[in-house]
């Protein structure tokens, strides 16, 4: 266990003003703590994700990053990576324009772009599937036109709907979704406005998060799909949660560039027993 206080930051990601976007906790470390301690910190923070990173001597990366929900470690998280880059650039004095991050999903990068940050993440291909009965009971199946699973982690379902209003107004039965063995359910539809190309939401109560506010990983799923449908390489996604947020997505082969802003909300210290 650590014998000195750990710094902690909370950042609102994928927004340019406080109390919007997706809040993430960020905990820089000098060395890795036991996984049980990392999970306890994430549970105590009670944010959808807490990011931890350690400087690495690996020639391919500058830092090693990991992400934890209140209940489990996840292999990829966009908003907590954006929050971590915000802390590194704006609080910890990193002077370069790009940070390379080693993760369970390979090497990721975060690059300055004016006052925004661009993440370079792996695209998440889809495979067609049949909508399970329990997901149909929890959501609004009558307007769904397709069902997929995320190929890289076949526990996430993706339901495509025929109109954005259905996605925005959806009131899922969380008591059903909580019982799913699957990790989460993404719902998405073409936009009905000029300010974005697609409208999406992400429900994952099985991981202790009823609805994620604005999700970078999810846009690595839906952006390539809607780019293929529209014939564009650049698409704007809106995540229609209560906090809401836009993500500018550029498809580059098997990578997705996610552009967004982040705003520091708080910084403090964590005190762990010796």
N, C-alpha and C positions, 0 to 999 in steps of 0.2 A: 504494500500500500504506500501511497505517497506520504511523505513526512512534511511537505510544505503545501500551502494552498495552491490549487490549480486555477488558472484563469478560465473564465467562462464568458462567452459573448452570446447575445441573442440578436438575430438579424432577421428582418422581414425581407424575404427574397421574392424576386419577380414582381417588384413594385418600386416606384420611385417616391413613395411616401409611406409614413408609418401607419400601422393598423390596417394594412392591406396585404395582398400577396400571401406568402406562406412563411410563418415564423420557424426558424431552426435554431437550435442551440449549437454552439461551436466551442470545443474544448481542445486547445493546443496542448500537446504533451511533449515532454523531453524524452520519454521512453514509454513503451506500452505497459499498461496496467493489466492485471488479470481480466479475462473476458467477463467474469462474473461482476467485477467492479464497474467495467464499462456499461454493462447492462443495467446495473443498479443506478448509475448516474443518469442514464437515459430514462429509466422509469421515474426517477425523482424529478427530472426536468419536465416530463409529461408533454413534450412536444412531439409532433409526428416523427421527426428525426433529430437525433443528436449526432453531429459529426465530430470525430476525433482524428487528429493527424499528428504524425511524427516526422521530423526531418530525416531523410534517408541518404545514404551514401551510394545508392544505386545510380549508375550513370544514366539510366533511362528516365529517371524521375527525380523530382526535388523533395517530394513528401509522399508518405504512405497515408492514405485516407481510408477510414471505415465509417459506416453509418449504422445506427441502432434506432429502432422504434422503441416505444416503451416496453415491448415484449420480446423482440427478436432483432438479430442483425440482418441487414438486407444487402444484396450484392450491388445495387446501383441506386443512387439518389441524386436528383438534379438540384433541387432547391437548397439542400444542405451543402452541396458542393459550391454553388454560387455564393452562399453565405460564408463558407470557409475562404473562398477567394477574396471576398470583400474584406474579411478580417486580415488576411495576409497582406493584401495590397494597402489597405487604409489604416490598419491598427498595428501591424507587426513590422512595417517598414520594408517589405519586399519592393525592390526598385525596378525590376525588369518588367516587361510587358506580358510575359507568359509564365505560367506555373504548370509544371508537369506533375501529375498525381498518379501514383501506383494504387490500383484498387483491385477488388475481386472481379471487376469487369474489364481489366486491362489498363493500359495507360490512357488517362484522360488529361485534357488540358483546359486551362482557364486563361483567357486572353483579354487584356484591356481593349476596349473599343470606345474611345471618348470616355464618357462617364458611365458607360455600360460595360458588362462583362459577357464574353462569348465562351460558352462551354462546347467542347468537342467530345461528343458521346457516341457510343455504338448504336446504330439503328436496331430496332427490335422487330424482326419479321413476324408475320402472322401465318397461322395455318387454320384452315376452315374446320369448324367443329359444329356439333349439334348442341343447342341450348339445353342445359340440364333443367329438369322440372322444378327443382328448388329455386334456381335463379329466375325462372319464369314467374314463379309465385311471388318473388320478392320485388320484381321490377314491373315494367309495362311492356309485355311481349307483343301486344297487338300491332305496334308500330315498328318493331325490329325487322330489319331486312336482311341481316346477316349476323352470324356468330362465329367468332374466331377464338383461338388460344394464342398467347404469345409463345413463339417457338422456343425462345431461349430459356423461358421459365414457364413451363406449361401449366402452372397453377393460376395464371391470370387469364380470365375470360375478357373478351372484347365484344360488345354488342353494338352494331351499327343501326341507327334509327333513321327514319325518313324525314324527320323535321327537328329543328333545333328546339322548338317549344317543348316537345316531349322530354328532351334531355334537361332543359332548364327547370321544368315544373315537376320533375320526377320526385316522388316521395317513397324511397325504398323501404321495404320491411326489414329493418336492421336485425330484428330478432331471428329472421331466417338467414340473412347473410352472415350473421355471427357464427352460425353452426356450420358454415361451409368449410370443408377441408382446404378449398382453394384459397389462394392468397388474397385475391381481390377481383373486382369487376369494374371494367372501364366501359362507359357508355359514351357514344360520340355520334354526331350528326353534322350534315353540311350547315354552314352558317345561313342565317336569314337576314344578315346585315352586311354593310359594306366594310366594317372595320375588322373583319376576320374571315377566315376560310372555313373553320370548323369550330364547333362548340362541344365540349367534353366534360365529363365528371369522373371521379375515381372513388369507389367505395371499397374499404378494406377493414371492416370491423373485426375480422378474425385476427388482425395484427394490433388491435387496440385503437384503431383510427376509423371512426365511422365514415368520414369523408375527408380526403386530403384536399387542402385548399387550392394550391397551384403546384403542379407536379412536373418536374423536368423529365423524369423517366417516362411518364405517361406520354409525353409529346414525342419521345423517341419511338413510341408505338404508333400513335395516330397520325403524326406528321408525314411519315413515308406513305401511309395508306392514302391520305387525302391528296398528297402530291401526285401519286399515281392516278387518282381519280380525276384530278383537275388538269394534269399535264404541266404543273408548275414545279419549279425547284425550290421556291421560297413560299412558305405558307404561314399565315398568322393563326395561332390557336388561342381560343378563349376558354378558360376553365371556369365553369359557371357555378362555383361554390358560393357560399355566403360572403367570403372575402373577395373572391374573384381575381383574375389576373390574365394578362395577355403574354404570350411567348412567341417571339419571332424565330421561326424554324427554317433553316436552309438545309436541303438534302444534298449530300456530297458522297455519292456512291453508297457505301455501307456505314456512313457516319452521318450524324445530325448535329448541326451547329445551333445551339440554343442561346439566344441573345436576350439579356434582361438586366434589370437594375436591382440593387439591394441597398437596404437602409439599416444602419445600426440602431438597435433599440436600447440595449443595456450591456454593461460589462461589470463583472464582479469576480468573486473568488469562491471556490468550492473547498470546504474543509473536510478532509477525510481522516479517520482515525489512524494513528501510527501502527 
